[in-house]
Amino acid sequence: MSKKENVKKIKRYIDEILNTKSSLTAKRPIKKDKLRELFCTVLNEIQFVNARAVGMKHDFNVDLTEYDEPFFKAIESLMRLHFSERQRNMINWWLYDKFLPSGDVLILNDNETHEEIPTETADDLWDLLENLNLKDEEKNPN
């Protein structure tokens, strides 16, 4: 069953339950959703640029480090405007340390529960940073 058919079916159920005519509209993106999408896009692009530089060095012995450095410094400065040092450390770990050139992937475990913390995607990292932010706010409410 297609999404459109599912929506029609749900609408029909609502109409029957409420005994009235109803309408459904798509959820409008909220600011938080837009920030999340922008964050994921930025991190995926940085990850691509970094992988490209590593690939160029490995495959063609061309070092783009000096060329890319001003861009990375500008991006890091912008990150300082929005993220705490703890959050920036997590972002840097995800970008530069999590995915190894060998293809291996490092995992992150909770220090207390020893459970794996999902960090496969930039979206997972956004959730982690939001949780870190909430914990920091609980510790320092002012």
A tleap script that builds the chain and sets N, CA, C and O, in Angstrom:
source leaprc.protein.ff14SB
mol = sequence {
  NMET SER LYS LYS GLU ASN VAL LYS LYS ILE
  LYS ARG TYR ILE ASP GLU ILE LEU ASN THR
  LYS SER SER LEU THR ALA LYS ARG PRO ILE
  LYS LYS ASP LYS LEU ARG GLU LEU PHE CYS
  THR VAL LEU ASN GLU ILE GLN PHE VAL ASN
  ALA ARG ALA VAL GLY MET LYS HIE ASP PHE
  ASN VAL ASP LEU THR GLU TYR ASP GLU PRO
  PHE PHE LYS ALA ILE GLU SER LEU MET ARG
  LEU HIE PHE SER GLU ARG GLN ARG ASN MET
  ILE ASN TRP TRP LEU TYR ASP LYS PHE LEU
  PRO SER GLY ASP VAL LEU ILE LEU ASN ASP
  ASN GLU THR HIE GLU GLU ILE PRO THR GLU
  THR ALA ASP ASP LEU TRP ASP LEU LEU GLU
  ASN LEU ASN LEU LYS ASP GLU GLU LYS ASN
  PRO CASN
}
set mol.1.N position { 0.847 -1.172 0.000 }
set mol.1.CA position { 0.000 0.000 0.000 }
set mol.1.C position { 0.899 1.244 0.000 }
set mol.1.O position { 1.864 1.332 0.759 }
set mol.2.N position { 0.560 2.192 -0.862 }
set mol.2.CA position { 1.375 3.397 -0.966 }
set mol.2.C position { 1.109 4.341 0.208 }
set mol.2.O position { 0.129 4.193 0.938 }
set mol.3.N position { 1.996 5.300 0.365 }
set mol.3.CA position { 1.848 6.282 1.447 }
set mol.3.C position { 0.560 7.068 1.277 }
set mol.3.O position { -0.143 7.339 2.251 }
set mol.4.N position { 0.254 7.433 0.044 }
set mol.4.CA position { -0.962 8.201 -0.234 }
set mol.4.C position { -2.208 7.399 0.159 }
set mol.4.O position { -3.152 7.941 0.735 }
set mol.5.N position { -2.194 6.114 -0.158 }
set mol.5.CA position { -3.331 5.251 0.204 }
set mol.5.C position { -3.441 5.109 1.721 }
set mol.5.O position { -4.542 5.102 2.271 }
set mol.6.N position { -2.289 4.996 2.396 }
set mol.6.CA position { -2.297 4.913 3.857 }
set mol.6.C position { -2.888 6.171 4.484 }
set mol.6.O position { -3.656 6.095 5.443 }
set mol.7.N position { -2.524 7.326 3.934 }
set mol.7.CA position { -3.045 8.593 4.446 }
set mol.7.C position { -4.553 8.651 4.259 }
set mol.7.O position { -5.282 9.070 5.158 }
set mol.8.N position { -5.019 8.227 3.086 }
set mol.8.CA position { -6.476 8.212 2.836 }
set mol.8.C position { -7.186 7.279 3.816 }
set mol.8.O position { -8.266 7.596 4.314 }
set mol.9.N position { -6.578 6.139 4.083 }
set mol.9.CA position { -7.162 5.172 5.002 }
set mol.9.C position { -7.241 5.748 6.422 }
set mol.9.O position { -8.261 5.611 7.099 }
set mol.10.N position { -6.172 6.381 6.857 }
set mol.10.CA position { -6.153 7.001 8.189 }
set mol.10.C position { -7.203 8.097 8.273 }
set mol.10.O position { -7.908 8.209 9.276 }
set mol.11.N position { -7.311 8.909 7.222 }
set mol.11.CA position { -8.304 9.981 7.199 }
set mol.11.C position { -9.713 9.409 7.307 }
set mol.11.O position { -10.551 9.936 8.038 }
set mol.12.N position { -9.963 8.344 6.583 }
set mol.12.CA position { -11.289 7.694 6.631 }
set mol.12.C position { -11.588 7.200 8.044 }
set mol.12.O position { -12.704 7.373 8.534 }
set mol.13.N position { -10.603 6.587 8.705 }
set mol.13.CA position { -10.792 6.125 10.087 }
set mol.13.C position { -11.108 7.286 11.026 }
set mol.13.O position { -12.005 7.195 11.864 }
set mol.14.N position { -10.362 8.371 10.876 }
set mol.14.CA position { -10.598 9.548 11.725 }
set mol.14.C position { -12.005 10.089 11.485 }
set mol.14.O position { -12.716 10.430 12.430 }
set mol.15.N position { -12.400 10.163 10.213 }
set mol.15.CA position { -13.743 10.652 9.881 }
set mol.15.C position { -14.815 9.775 10.521 }
set mol.15.O position { -15.807 10.283 11.044 }
set mol.16.N position { -14.614 8.448 10.478 }
set mol.16.CA position { -15.593 7.525 11.051 }
set mol.16.C position { -15.648 7.650 12.574 }
set mol.16.O position { -16.728 7.662 13.163 }
set mol.17.N position { -14.489 7.742 13.199 }
set mol.17.CA position { -14.445 7.827 14.663 }
set mol.17.C position { -15.064 9.122 15.155 }
set mol.17.O position { -15.846 9.121 16.106 }
set mol.18.N position { -14.713 10.240 14.503 }
set mol.18.CA position { -15.206 11.545 14.941 }
set mol.18.C position { -16.565 11.895 14.335 }
set mol.18.O position { -17.205 12.870 14.731 }
set mol.19.N position { -16.993 11.081 13.366 }
set mol.19.CA position { -18.261 11.316 12.676 }
set mol.19.C position { -18.300 12.738 12.094 }
set mol.19.O position { -19.277 13.469 12.256 }
set mol.20.N position { -17.226 13.095 11.423 }
set mol.20.CA position { -17.110 14.420 10.812 }
set mol.20.C position { -16.127 14.353 9.654 }
set mol.20.O position { -15.426 13.356 9.481 }
set mol.21.N position { -16.079 15.399 8.878 }
set mol.21.CA position { -15.092 15.492 7.802 }
set mol.21.C position { -13.807 16.105 8.367 }
set mol.21.O position { -13.856 17.102 9.088 }
set mol.22.N position { -12.680 15.516 8.041 }
set mol.22.CA position { -11.403 16.034 8.535 }
set mol.22.C position { -10.447 16.211 7.363 }
set mol.22.O position { -10.718 15.773 6.244 }
set mol.23.N position { -9.351 16.845 7.638 }
set mol.23.CA position { -8.303 16.976 6.622 }
set mol.23.C position { -6.958 16.764 7.296 }
set mol.23.O position { -6.769 17.094 8.467 }
set mol.24.N position { -6.039 16.213 6.541 }
set mol.24.CA position { -4.686 15.978 7.040 }
set mol.24.C position { -3.717 16.785 6.188 }
set mol.24.O position { -3.851 16.852 4.966 }
set mol.25.N position { -2.753 17.389 6.842 }
set mol.25.CA position { -1.714 18.119 6.128 }
set mol.25.C position { -0.354 17.577 6.539 }
set mol.25.O position { -0.179 17.039 7.633 }
set mol.26.N position { 0.586 17.730 5.646 }
set mol.26.CA position { 1.949 17.281 5.947 }
set mol.26.C position { 2.531 18.128 7.069 }
set mol.26.O position { 2.235 19.316 7.194 }
set mol.27.N position { 3.358 17.495 7.873 }
set mol.27.CA position { 4.013 18.201 8.965 }
set mol.27.C position { 4.945 19.265 8.399 }
set mol.27.O position { 5.747 19.000 7.503 }
set mol.28.N position { 4.824 20.447 8.929 }
set mol.28.CA position { 5.712 21.522 8.506 }
set mol.28.C position { 7.033 21.389 9.251 }
set mol.28.O position { 7.059 21.107 10.449 }
set mol.29.N position { 8.129 21.595 8.525 }
set mol.29.CA position { 9.414 21.485 9.223 }
set mol.29.C position { 9.572 22.602 10.261 }
set mol.29.O position { 9.272 23.769 10.008 }
set mol.30.N position { 10.045 22.204 11.411 }
set mol.30.CA position { 10.304 23.189 12.457 }
set mol.30.C position { 11.784 23.556 12.416 }
set mol.30.O position { 12.582 22.900 11.746 }
set mol.31.N position { 12.130 24.600 13.134 }
set mol.31.CA position { 13.507 25.099 13.114 }
set mol.31.C position { 14.500 23.997 13.481 }
set mol.31.O position { 15.558 23.873 12.865 }
set mol.32.N position { 14.145 23.195 14.497 }
set mol.32.CA position { 15.027 22.117 14.946 }
set mol.32.C position { 15.294 21.121 13.811 }
set mol.32.O position { 16.418 20.649 13.646 }
set mol.33.N position { 14.244 20.805 13.027 }
set mol.33.CA position { 14.407 19.881 11.898 }
set mol.33.C position { 15.329 20.471 10.836 }
set mol.33.O position { 16.154 19.764 10.257 }
set mol.34.N position { 15.185 21.766 10.586 }
set mol.34.CA position { 16.030 22.424 9.593 }
set mol.34.C position { 17.485 22.458 10.057 }
set mol.34.O position { 18.400 22.250 9.261 }
set mol.35.N position { 17.695 22.724 11.355 }
set mol.35.CA position { 19.054 22.722 11.897 }
set mol.35.C position { 19.679 21.332 11.793 }
set mol.35.O position { 20.848 21.192 11.436 }
set mol.36.N position { 18.892 20.317 12.108 }
set mol.36.CA position { 19.371 18.936 12.035 }
set mol.36.C position { 19.782 18.603 10.599 }
set mol.36.O position { 20.846 18.026 10.374 }
set mol.37.N position { 18.953 18.963 9.645 }
set mol.37.CA position { 19.244 18.677 8.244 }
set mol.37.C position { 20.501 19.420 7.786 }
set mol.37.O position { 21.345 18.851 7.093 }
set mol.38.N position { 20.620 20.677 8.170 }
set mol.38.CA position { 21.800 21.457 7.815 }
set mol.38.C position { 23.057 20.864 8.447 }
set mol.38.O position { 24.089 20.750 7.786 }
set mol.39.N position { 22.977 20.485 9.728 }
set mol.39.CA position { 24.100 19.868 10.429 }
set mol.39.C position { 24.549 18.605 9.700 }
set mol.39.O position { 25.742 18.411 9.467 }
set mol.40.N position { 23.604 17.755 9.344 }
set mol.40.CA position { 23.941 16.494 8.670 }
set mol.40.C position { 24.579 16.755 7.309 }
set mol.40.O position { 25.539 16.085 6.930 }
set mol.41.N position { 24.048 17.721 6.582 }
set mol.41.CA position { 24.616 18.065 5.281 }
set mol.41.C position { 26.049 18.551 5.438 }
set mol.41.O position { 26.936 18.110 4.707 }
set mol.42.N position { 26.284 19.451 6.377 }
set mol.42.CA position { 27.628 19.994 6.597 }
set mol.42.C position { 28.603 18.878 6.971 }
set mol.42.O position { 29.694 18.795 6.405 }
set mol.43.N position { 28.221 18.024 7.917 }
set mol.43.CA position { 29.135 16.962 8.340 }
set mol.43.C position { 29.415 15.967 7.219 }
set mol.43.O position { 30.551 15.521 7.054 }
set mol.44.N position { 28.399 15.620 6.455 }
set mol.44.CA position { 28.619 14.694 5.342 }
set mol.44.C position { 29.527 15.310 4.277 }
set mol.44.O position { 30.342 14.608 3.679 }
set mol.45.N position { 29.393 16.604 4.037 }
set mol.45.CA position { 30.265 17.280 3.073 }
set mol.45.C position { 31.707 17.360 3.587 }
set mol.45.O position { 32.650 17.137 2.828 }
set mol.46.N position { 31.874 17.676 4.862 }
set mol.46.CA position { 33.228 17.716 5.442 }
set mol.46.C position { 33.854 16.333 5.362 }
set mol.46.O position { 35.030 16.192 5.027 }
set mol.47.N position { 33.065 15.320 5.671 }
set mol.47.CA position { 33.565 13.943 5.610 }
set mol.47.C position { 34.001 13.598 4.178 }
set mol.47.O position { 35.030 12.953 3.976 }
set mol.48.N position { 33.211 14.032 3.193 }
set mol.48.CA position { 33.563 13.786 1.795 }
set mol.48.C position { 34.873 14.479 1.421 }
set mol.48.O position { 35.744 13.871 0.798 }
set mol.49.N position { 35.013 15.756 1.801 }
set mol.49.CA position { 36.222 16.522 1.475 }
set mol.49.C position { 37.441 15.873 2.127 }
set mol.49.O position { 38.501 15.773 1.511 }
set mol.50.N position { 37.286 15.439 3.363 }
set mol.50.CA position { 38.400 14.792 4.065 }
set mol.50.C position { 38.778 13.477 3.381 }
set mol.50.O position { 39.959 13.191 3.183 }
set mol.51.N position { 37.768 12.679 3.022 }
set mol.51.CA position { 38.046 11.402 2.347 }
set mol.51.C position { 38.696 11.645 0.984 }
set mol.51.O position { 39.577 10.894 0.566 }
set mol.52.N position { 38.254 12.697 0.300 }
set mol.52.CA position { 38.851 13.042 -0.994 }
set mol.52.C position { 40.325 13.382 -0.830 }
set mol.52.O position { 41.160 12.941 -1.620 }
set mol.53.N position { 40.646 14.167 0.196 }
set mol.53.CA position { 42.040 14.555 0.439 }
set mol.53.C position { 42.894 13.332 0.755 }
set mol.53.O position { 44.009 13.200 0.251 }
set mol.54.N position { 42.368 12.443 1.587 }
set mol.54.CA position { 43.104 11.214 1.924 }
set mol.54.C position { 43.301 10.360 0.673 }
set mol.54.O position { 44.382 9.818 0.443 }
set mol.55.N position { 42.250 10.248 -0.125 }
set mol.55.CA position { 42.342 9.470 -1.365 }
set mol.55.C position { 43.340 10.050 -2.348 }
set mol.55.O position { 44.099 9.312 -2.977 }
set mol.56.N position { 43.343 11.383 -2.483 }
set mol.56.CA position { 44.295 12.033 -3.393 }
set mol.56.C position { 45.735 11.794 -2.938 }
set mol.56.O position { 46.625 11.567 -3.758 }
set mol.57.N position { 45.952 11.846 -1.635 }
set mol.57.CA position { 47.311 11.622 -1.113 }
set mol.57.C position { 47.725 10.172 -1.349 }
set mol.57.O position { 48.844 9.897 -1.780 }
set mol.58.N position { 46.809 9.252 -1.062 }
set mol.58.CA position { 47.115 7.828 -1.199 }
set mol.58.C position { 47.272 7.422 -2.662 }
set mol.58.O position { 48.240 6.752 -3.022 }
set mol.59.N position { 46.319 7.827 -3.507 }
set mol.59.CA position { 46.309 7.357 -4.894 }
set mol.59.C position { 47.276 8.114 -5.813 }
set mol.59.O position { 47.887 7.522 -6.702 }
set mol.60.N position { 47.407 9.422 -5.592 }
set mol.60.CA position { 48.184 10.235 -6.525 }
set mol.60.C position { 49.340 10.983 -5.870 }
set mol.60.O position { 50.039 11.753 -6.528 }
set mol.61.N position { 49.538 10.757 -4.583 }
set mol.61.CA position { 50.594 11.428 -3.822 }
set mol.61.C position { 50.467 12.958 -3.910 }
set mol.61.O position { 51.467 13.674 -3.969 }
set mol.62.N position { 49.212 13.442 -3.917 }
set mol.62.CA position { 48.920 14.875 -3.940 }
set mol.62.C position { 48.380 15.244 -2.568 }
set mol.62.O position { 47.348 14.724 -2.143 }
set mol.63.N position { 49.067 16.132 -1.880 }
set mol.63.CA position { 48.674 16.526 -0.532 }
set mol.63.C position { 47.863 17.823 -0.590 }
set mol.63.O position { 48.397 18.882 -0.920 }
set mol.64.N position { 46.571 17.731 -0.266 }
set mol.64.CA position { 45.680 18.889 -0.284 }
set mol.64.C position { 45.537 19.539 1.090 }
set mol.64.O position { 44.699 20.422 1.272 }
set mol.65.N position { 46.341 19.114 2.047 }
set mol.65.CA position { 46.215 19.597 3.413 }
set mol.65.C position { 46.333 21.118 3.491 }
set mol.65.O position { 45.487 21.781 4.091 }
set mol.66.N position { 47.364 21.658 2.895 }
set mol.66.CA position { 47.560 23.110 2.961 }
set mol.66.C position { 46.448 23.853 2.230 }
set mol.66.O position { 46.030 24.925 2.667 }
set mol.67.N position { 45.976 23.307 1.143 }
set mol.67.CA position { 44.897 23.931 0.385 }
set mol.67.C position { 43.589 23.951 1.189 }
set mol.67.O position { 42.886 24.961 1.213 }
set mol.68.N position { 43.270 22.826 1.845 }
set mol.68.CA position { 41.999 22.699 2.582 }
set mol.68.C position { 42.030 23.363 3.960 }
set mol.68.O position { 40.978 23.663 4.525 }
set mol.69.N position { 43.224 23.595 4.501 }
set mol.69.CA position { 43.360 24.087 5.875 }
set mol.69.C position { 42.548 25.355 6.170 }
set mol.69.O position { 41.869 25.394 7.196 }
set mol.70.N position { 42.582 26.391 5.326 }
set mol.70.CA position { 41.789 27.593 5.640 }
set mol.70.C position { 40.284 27.311 5.708 }
set mol.70.O position { 39.575 27.902 6.522 }
set mol.71.N position { 39.805 26.415 4.857 }
set mol.71.CA position { 38.392 26.057 4.886 }
set mol.71.C position { 38.030 25.364 6.200 }
set mol.71.O position { 37.011 25.671 6.818 }
set mol.72.N position { 38.878 24.429 6.615 }
set mol.72.CA position { 38.614 23.710 7.859 }
set mol.72.C position { 38.696 24.645 9.066 }
set mol.72.O position { 37.927 24.502 10.017 }
set mol.73.N position { 39.626 25.598 9.029 }
set mol.73.CA position { 39.716 26.568 10.132 }
set mol.73.C position { 38.459 27.430 10.201 }
set mol.73.O position { 37.951 27.700 11.289 }
set mol.74.N position { 37.962 27.857 9.058 }
set mol.74.CA position { 36.734 28.662 9.030 }
set mol.74.C position { 35.553 27.854 9.545 }
set mol.74.O position { 34.739 28.362 10.315 }
set mol.75.N position { 35.458 26.615 9.128 }
set mol.75.CA position { 34.362 25.754 9.584 }
set mol.75.C position { 34.461 25.522 11.086 }
set mol.75.O position { 33.452 25.573 11.790 }
set mol.76.N position { 35.666 25.269 11.580 }
set mol.76.CA position { 35.857 25.062 13.013 }
set mol.76.C position { 35.466 26.308 13.804 }
set mol.76.O position { 34.867 26.205 14.875 }
set mol.77.N position { 35.801 27.470 13.282 }
set mol.77.CA position { 35.413 28.718 13.961 }
set mol.77.C position { 33.903 28.863 14.012 }
set mol.77.O position { 33.357 29.293 15.028 }
set mol.78.N position { 33.231 28.516 12.945 }
set mol.78.CA position { 31.767 28.573 12.936 }
set mol.78.C position { 31.172 27.561 13.928 }
set mol.78.O position { 30.161 27.836 14.573 }
set mol.79.N position { 31.803 26.407 14.037 }
set mol.79.CA position { 31.333 25.394 14.995 }
set mol.79.C position { 31.450 25.912 16.430 }
set mol.79.O position { 30.617 25.598 17.280 }
set mol.80.N position { 32.485 26.705 16.691 }
set mol.80.CA position { 32.664 27.272 18.037 }
set mol.80.C position { 31.510 28.199 18.412 }
set mol.80.O position { 31.185 28.347 19.590 }
set mol.81.N position { 30.900 28.813 17.418 }
set mol.81.CA position { 29.776 29.710 17.686 }
set mol.81.C position { 28.548 28.966 18.201 }
set mol.81.O position { 27.732 29.536 18.926 }
set mol.82.N position { 28.417 27.702 17.829 }
set mol.82.CA position { 27.192 26.976 18.142 }
set mol.82.C position { 27.377 25.832 19.134 }
set mol.82.O position { 26.459 25.530 19.896 }
set mol.83.N position { 28.530 25.198 19.141 }
set mol.83.CA position { 28.704 23.983 19.930 }
set mol.83.C position { 29.696 24.192 21.069 }
set mol.83.O position { 30.640 24.975 20.962 }
set mol.84.N position { 29.456 23.469 22.164 }
set mol.84.CA position { 30.376 23.497 23.297 }
set mol.84.C position { 31.645 22.722 22.923 }
set mol.84.O position { 31.679 22.016 21.915 }
set mol.85.N position { 32.669 22.864 23.736 }
set mol.85.CA position { 33.919 22.147 23.470 }
set mol.85.C position { 33.687 20.637 23.466 }
set mol.85.O position { 34.240 19.921 22.631 }
set mol.86.N position { 32.880 20.168 24.389 }
set mol.86.CA position { 32.563 18.739 24.471 }
set mol.86.C position { 31.871 18.264 23.191 }
set mol.86.O position { 32.187 17.194 22.669 }
set mol.87.N position { 30.931 19.061 22.691 }
set mol.87.CA position { 30.233 18.700 21.468 }
set mol.87.C position { 31.187 18.736 20.262 }
set mol.87.O position { 31.137 17.861 19.397 }
set mol.88.N position { 32.047 19.749 20.215 }
set mol.88.CA position { 33.013 19.838 19.107 }
set mol.88.C position { 33.972 18.650 19.132 }
set mol.88.O position { 34.357 18.147 18.077 }
set mol.89.N position { 34.355 18.204 20.309 }
set mol.89.CA position { 35.217 17.019 20.412 }
set mol.89.C position { 34.522 15.795 19.825 }
set mol.89.O position { 35.156 14.985 19.149 }
set mol.90.N position { 33.226 15.659 20.079 }
set mol.90.CA position { 32.463 14.530 19.521 }
set mol.90.C position { 32.380 14.642 17.994 }
set mol.90.O position { 32.522 13.651 17.277 }
set mol.91.N position { 32.151 15.852 17.520 }
set mol.91.CA position { 32.079 16.076 16.069 }
set mol.91.C position { 33.417 15.717 15.423 }
set mol.91.O position { 33.457 15.013 14.414 }
set mol.92.N position { 34.510 16.203 16.011 }
set mol.92.CA position { 35.840 15.908 15.467 }
set mol.92.C position { 36.147 14.422 15.510 }
set mol.92.O position { 36.737 13.889 14.570 }
set mol.93.N position { 35.758 13.741 16.582 }
set mol.93.CA position { 35.957 12.288 16.666 }
set mol.93.C position { 35.216 11.607 15.526 }
set mol.93.O position { 35.764 10.736 14.851 }
set mol.94.N position { 33.962 12.012 15.316 }
set mol.94.CA position { 33.143 11.387 14.267 }
set mol.94.C position { 33.740 11.644 12.888 }
set mol.94.O position { 33.784 10.744 12.050 }
set mol.95.N position { 34.197 12.869 12.654 }
set mol.95.CA position { 34.731 13.223 11.333 }
set mol.95.C position { 36.087 12.580 11.038 }
set mol.95.O position { 36.320 12.099 9.929 }
set mol.96.N position { 36.975 12.572 12.026 }
set mol.96.CA position { 38.370 12.241 11.740 }
set mol.96.C position { 38.885 10.943 12.352 }
set mol.96.O position { 39.914 10.429 11.913 }
set mol.97.N position { 38.203 10.408 13.345 }
set mol.97.CA position { 38.736 9.229 14.030 }
set mol.97.C position { 37.851 7.989 13.925 }
set mol.97.O position { 38.368 6.872 13.920 }
set mol.98.N position { 36.559 8.154 13.843 }
set mol.98.CA position { 35.626 7.019 13.880 }
set mol.98.C position { 35.823 6.071 12.701 }
set mol.98.O position { 35.884 4.855 12.880 }
set mol.99.N position { 35.921 6.624 11.509 }
set mol.99.CA position { 36.019 5.812 10.294 }
set mol.99.C position { 37.480 5.701 9.893 }
set mol.99.O position { 38.079 6.665 9.416 }
set mol.100.N position { 38.043 4.526 10.088 }
set mol.100.CA position { 39.470 4.311 9.845 }
set mol.100.C position { 39.739 4.036 8.369 }
set mol.100.O position { 38.875 3.489 7.684 }
set mol.101.N position { 40.924 4.406 7.861 }
set mol.101.CA position { 41.259 4.157 6.456 }
set mol.101.C position { 41.184 2.675 6.081 }
set mol.101.O position { 40.955 2.337 4.919 }
set mol.102.N position { 41.375 1.799 7.059 }
set mol.102.CA position { 41.321 0.359 6.798 }
set mol.102.C position { 39.904 -0.128 6.528 }
set mol.102.O position { 39.702 -1.261 6.092 }
set mol.103.N position { 38.918 0.740 6.789 }
set mol.103.CA position { 37.524 0.336 6.629 }
set mol.103.C position { 36.874 -0.028 7.955 }
set mol.103.O position { 35.654 -0.166 8.044 }
set mol.104.N position { 37.701 -0.183 8.987 }
set mol.104.CA position { 37.156 -0.456 10.314 }
set mol.104.C position { 36.465 0.791 10.851 }
set mol.104.O position { 36.786 1.915 10.465 }
set mol.105.N position { 35.513 0.568 11.745 }
set mol.105.CA position { 34.755 1.671 12.330 }
set mol.105.C position { 34.823 1.549 13.851 }
set mol.105.O position { 34.533 0.493 14.413 }
set mol.106.N position { 35.208 2.635 14.505 }
set mol.106.CA position { 35.250 2.649 15.967 }
set mol.106.C position { 33.837 2.842 16.505 }
set mol.106.O position { 33.008 3.514 15.890 }
set mol.107.N position { 33.579 2.241 17.667 }
set mol.107.CA position { 32.269 2.412 18.292 }
set mol.107.C position { 32.434 3.200 19.582 }
set mol.107.O position { 33.514 3.244 20.172 }
set mol.108.N position { 31.366 3.806 19.995 }
set mol.108.CA position { 31.350 4.611 21.207 }
set mol.108.C position { 30.463 3.904 22.217 }
set mol.108.O position { 29.335 3.522 21.903 }
set mol.109.N position { 30.979 3.730 23.441 }
set mol.109.CA position { 30.216 3.067 24.488 }
set mol.109.C position { 29.967 4.028 25.643 }
set mol.109.O position { 30.804 4.874 25.958 }
set mol.110.N position { 28.821 3.886 26.256 }
set mol.110.CA position { 28.482 4.672 27.439 }
set mol.110.C position { 29.376 4.218 28.587 }
set mol.110.O position { 29.504 3.018 28.833 }
set mol.111.N position { 29.999 5.165 29.293 }
set mol.111.CA position { 30.913 4.817 30.391 }
set mol.111.C position { 30.201 4.119 31.533 }
set mol.111.O position { 30.796 3.277 32.205 }
set mol.112.N position { 28.941 4.449 31.765 }
set mol.112.CA position { 28.214 3.875 32.897 }
set mol.112.C position { 27.571 2.538 32.548 }
set mol.112.O position { 27.720 1.569 33.292 }
set mol.113.N position { 26.857 2.474 31.425 }
set mol.113.CA position { 26.114 1.254 31.079 }
set mol.113.C position { 26.908 0.326 30.167 }
set mol.113.O position { 26.552 -0.842 30.012 }
set mol.114.N position { 27.968 0.828 29.570 }
set mol.114.CA position { 28.802 0.097 28.611 }
set mol.114.C position { 28.036 -0.315 27.354 }
set mol.114.O position { 28.501 -1.163 26.592 }
set mol.115.N position { 26.862 0.288 27.136 }
set mol.115.CA position { 26.092 0.016 25.924 }
set mol.115.C position { 26.638 0.854 24.784 }
set mol.115.O position { 27.148 1.955 24.991 }
set mol.116.N position { 26.523 0.314 23.568 }
set mol.116.CA position { 26.974 1.050 22.396 }
set mol.116.C position { 26.044 2.242 22.141 }
set mol.116.O position { 24.821 2.121 22.216 }
set mol.117.N position { 26.646 3.377 21.843 }
set mol.117.CA position { 25.892 4.584 21.521 }
set mol.117.C position { 25.869 4.697 19.997 }
set mol.117.O position { 26.926 4.711 19.366 }
set mol.118.N position { 24.691 4.777 19.403 }
set mol.118.CA position { 24.627 4.870 17.935 }
set mol.118.C position { 25.330 6.129 17.418 }
set mol.118.O position { 25.013 7.246 17.828 }
set mol.119.N position { 26.284 5.926 16.514 }
set mol.119.CA position { 27.008 7.050 15.898 }
set mol.119.C position { 27.341 6.737 14.443 }
set mol.119.O position { 28.335 7.230 13.909 }
set mol.120.N position { 26.522 5.929 13.812 }
set mol.120.CA position { 26.814 5.530 12.435 }
set mol.120.C position { 26.659 6.680 11.448 }
set mol.120.O position { 27.417 6.778 10.483 }
set mol.121.N position { 25.690 7.542 11.684 }
set mol.121.CA position { 25.389 8.603 10.733 }
set mol.121.C position { 25.500 9.970 11.409 }
set mol.121.O position { 25.573 10.071 12.633 }
set mol.122.N position { 25.510 11.000 10.595 }
set mol.122.CA position { 25.509 12.365 11.125 }
set mol.122.C position { 24.226 12.607 11.912 }
set mol.122.O position { 24.228 13.358 12.888 }
set mol.123.N position { 23.145 11.983 11.498 }
set mol.123.CA position { 21.868 12.088 12.211 }
set mol.123.C position { 21.985 11.498 13.616 }
set mol.123.O position { 21.474 12.074 14.576 }
set mol.124.N position { 22.655 10.354 13.738 }
set mol.124.CA position { 22.908 9.757 15.063 }
set mol.124.C position { 23.744 10.706 15.919 }
set mol.124.O position { 23.484 10.878 17.110 }
set mol.125.N position { 24.741 11.312 15.303 }
set mol.125.CA position { 25.603 12.239 16.039 }
set mol.125.C position { 24.801 13.439 16.526 }
set mol.125.O position { 25.017 13.909 17.643 }
set mol.126.N position { 23.876 13.944 15.705 }
set mol.126.CA position { 23.010 15.061 16.116 }
set mol.126.C position { 22.258 14.682 17.388 }
set mol.126.O position { 22.194 15.467 18.334 }
set mol.127.N position { 21.682 13.462 17.409 }
set mol.127.CA position { 20.950 13.007 18.599 }
set mol.127.C position { 21.866 12.976 19.818 }
set mol.127.O position { 21.473 13.394 20.907 }
set mol.128.N position { 23.082 12.482 19.635 }
set mol.128.CA position { 24.041 12.413 20.736 }
set mol.128.C position { 24.380 13.811 21.247 }
set mol.128.O position { 24.424 14.037 22.456 }
set mol.129.N position { 24.616 14.741 20.339 }
set mol.129.CA position { 24.944 16.112 20.739 }
set mol.129.C position { 23.778 16.776 21.457 }
set mol.129.O position { 23.986 17.540 22.399 }
set mol.130.N position { 22.570 16.497 21.026 }
set mol.130.CA position { 21.391 17.027 21.709 }
set mol.130.C position { 21.318 16.481 23.131 }
set mol.130.O position { 21.010 17.216 24.068 }
set mol.131.N position { 21.602 15.191 23.288 }
set mol.131.CA position { 21.599 14.585 24.626 }
set mol.131.C position { 22.695 15.172 25.499 }
set mol.131.O position { 22.473 15.429 26.682 }
set mol.132.N position { 23.873 15.386 24.930 }
set mol.132.CA position { 24.961 16.008 25.692 }
set mol.132.C position { 24.562 17.416 26.124 }
set mol.132.O position { 24.847 17.830 27.248 }
set mol.133.N position { 23.912 18.140 25.243 }
set mol.133.CA position { 23.461 19.485 25.550 }
set mol.133.C position { 22.449 19.474 26.695 }
set mol.133.O position { 22.514 20.311 27.595 }
set mol.134.N position { 21.514 18.522 26.657 }
set mol.134.CA position { 20.518 18.412 27.727 }
set mol.134.C position { 21.181 18.075 29.062 }
set mol.134.O position { 20.822 18.634 30.099 }
set mol.135.N position { 22.146 17.161 29.027 }
set mol.135.CA position { 22.848 16.794 30.261 }
set mol.135.C position { 23.638 17.969 30.817 }
set mol.135.O position { 23.677 18.186 32.028 }
set mol.136.N position { 24.271 18.732 29.914 }
set mol.136.CA position { 25.022 19.911 30.354 }
set mol.136.C position { 24.081 20.953 30.968 }
set mol.136.O position { 24.432 21.604 31.952 }
set mol.137.N position { 22.892 21.109 30.390 }
set mol.137.CA position { 21.919 22.066 30.917 }
set mol.137.C position { 21.397 21.625 32.275 }
set mol.137.O position { 21.130 22.463 33.136 }
set mol.138.N position { 21.246 20.304 32.482 }
set mol.138.CA position { 20.799 19.791 33.776 }
set mol.138.C position { 21.846 20.057 34.853 }
set mol.138.O position { 21.508 20.390 35.989 }
set mol.139.N position { 23.126 19.907 34.488 }
set mol.139.CA position { 24.199 20.146 35.442 }
set mol.139.C position { 24.363 21.638 35.743 }
set mol.139.O position { 24.646 22.023 36.877 }
set mol.140.N position { 24.186 22.457 34.732 }
set mol.140.CA position { 24.359 23.907 34.854 }
set mol.140.C position { 23.090 24.616 34.381 }
set mol.140.O position { 23.064 25.113 33.256 }
set mol.141.N position { 22.046 24.680 35.191 }
set mol.141.CA position { 20.773 25.235 34.727 }
set mol.141.C position { 20.834 26.723 34.380 }
set mol.141.O position { 19.956 27.201 33.662 }
set mol.142.N position { 21.801 27.454 34.841 }
set mol.142.CA position { 21.868 28.899 34.538 }
set mol.142.C position { 22.727 29.135 33.374 }
set mol.142.O position { 22.910 30.281 32.963 }
savepdb mol mol.pdb
quit
